[in-house]
Amino acid sequence: MASRPPPADRWSSWQALDSGRLLLMSTAAMLVVAAFATSTIEASKINMGVALAFGGFIALGELLRLALPGGREAAPIAMIGGMAYALLPQMSGHARSSIPQLLVVAVAAVGMLVGALPHIAAGREAGLTGMCTRLVAIACVAFVFHPAGADLIVHQGWPVRLLVMTPIIGVGWLVETIISALIRADDVGAKFSVAIADEIRVQWPLGAAIGASVVIIVFGYDVMGLSELGVFLGPLLVTQVAFRRYAGIRATYLQTVRSLARVTEVAGYVEAGHSRRVSRLAVAVGRELGLAEPDLLRVEYAALMHDIGQLSLRDPIPGGATVQVSAADQDRIAELGADVIREAGVLDDVAELVRCQSWPAGGRDPAPPLGSMIIRAANAFDDMVGVSTDRERSATALDRLRVDETEFDRRVVAALAEVAGRRPAWRL
């Protein structure tokens, strides 16, 4: 079992919180305080059986969190339970006063906290940011639905109910997506426009599945009551297992690529840590230029394996610095590296980036892909600077890259200069 950080470290982590997270947590805290105050006053009107059932559903979903691509965290079952509970009262014939909007917040908050306790006990992150994001999204659904949507669909048939519920569920998903994009943009230094596009691309399939599940639970409750939660939980768990396996495959894939990239270091062809530094630098430059997440992933893979072609050399290049060898040798190393990567059969686009990394930025038709130009500049910079954090050395390396615009793209070098100015405090 992992040990918890000492009190001093925990206090430092709280001090390091950015203003966006503090605002999110403050909003969630105010909602919870108001929710518990209201629930205490109206305790006699609460259907405890329903509240406990949905609270347990949410707790289970929080316990079974998912790791999504890009280091994201999601709790789809918890979101399904929270949104369904928010839309439940008028659908099942309850009086509106028996489950007020803030009661939804109280039940969701308690369920999330109970589900997070095993994670905390095991020494893992509590996931407070994710829980606050989900809580605010569920609260938005509850406040939008009550009383406007609830009044509209009273005594209406299922088509009207569905027509009202669908946009409200969409609002909840959109709130969660926007908050997640804001937090992620600040965490990784990405542009918000790129971050929101990436979040929508990653989250919309899961959001659609959550929305469909919420509708099924709400309508099914009219017929089956609370037993419907148990019946519907089985398919949800099967789907979550599939998502978890997919995320595990993605994580294993990246670990395999990183291990393969270290072969050149172990064999003594490049300096230790070179591939990892070039990869981090290339990803940071790509973010500065506004690359989308799929493109950044390809750049990361290609940057990690950009020197794998050196394994074909009879004698290693001194220091592994390909910037010091002839253009013909650079082309040969890049071609051989691309051939090795193509053998995997699933990384052809990454192989193309590696193949074109030796091409100059200008004077060639066709021009190299942007990802290749980023790797070329990042590799040259690390060859000249290495692990040094000396500002003068970095400035000299950047001046050398700026000298000939036919070799290194001006936009890439400008982004590299911006990123290098933030070293070593990258948040990648």
C-alpha positions, 0 to 999 in steps of 0.5 A: 500500500502506498504511503500518503504524503506528509502534512507539509507536502499535502499543504504544498499541493493545496498551495499549488492549486490554480485559480480555476480548480479553486473556483471549481472546488469553491462552487462545488463546496457551496452547492454541497453546503446549501444541499445539506442545509436544505435536505436537513430542513426537508428531511421528512419529504425525502424518499430515503429508499430512492435516495439510498439506492441512487446514492449507492449507484453513484458510489459504485460508479465513483469506485469504478472510475475509468482512465481515458486517453490523455490521462483523463479520468471519468466515472460514467456510471456515477454520471448516469446515476446522478443525472437519472436521479436529477430527472427522476421525480416527475417521471415517476409520479413523485411530488416535486417537493419530495426531491428538491434540486439540492437534494440531488446535489446532496445524494450525488455528493455523498455517493461520490465521497463514499465511492472515493474512500477506497481510493483514498484508503489505498493511497491513490488520488482522491480525484477531487477535481473530477468529482467536483466537475461531475457534481457541478454538471449534475447540479446543472441538470437538476436546476435546469429540469426543475421546475421548467422541464418538470412542469412541461412534461407532467402528464405528457407522453414519452415523446414529449418527455424524451424531447425535454430530457435530451437537451437537458442531458446535453447541457450537463454533458456540455458543462462537464466538457467545458470545465474539463477543457478549461482545467486541461488547458491550464494543466498542459499549457494547451490553447483552450480552443484546441483543448475543447475540441479534444475534449469533445472528440474524446468525450462525445461517444461516452457522453452519448452512451451516458445520455442513452443510459440515463433515458433508459433508467428514467423510463424504466423506473416507471415500470420496474422501480428500483429493481431496474437499477440492478437489472441495468447495472450488468450491461453497464459493468460489461461496457465499462470493462470494455472501456477499461481494457481499451484504456489499458491497451493504450497505456501498454502501447505507449509503454512499449514505444518508450521501451523500444525507444530506450534500445538506442540508449542502452546500446550506447548510440544516444545519450541517456534520456535523449529520446524522452527529452526530445519527445517532451520538447516536441509535444510542448512545441506541438501544443504551442502551435495548436496541434490536436491531441491525435497529432500530438500523440503521433509526434510523441511516438515519432519523437521517442523513436526518431533515433532508432535508425542509428541501430543500423550504424556500424559505429555510433555517432559521437554523443548520438548527435545526428545534427553533426552528421551529413544530410545523406547520413541523416536521411539514411538514419531516418529511412532505416528508422521508418522501415523498422517502425513500419514493421509493426504494421499499425504505425505507418503515420508515425513512420512517415514522421520519422522518415521526413524528420531529416528533410529541411523545412524549405526548398523541398517539394513536397514539404515535410509534415509539421510533426517532422519539422517539430521533431527535427528542431527539438532533436537539434536543440537537445543535441546542442543543449542536452540536460543543461538549463543554462540560459545562454547555452539555450539562447545560442542553440536557438540562434543557430536554429534561426540562422538558416530558415531553409533548415528549420521552420521559422514558426517551429523555432519561435514556438521552441523558443517560447517553450525553452524559455519555460524550462525546466518547469514544463507541465507535460 
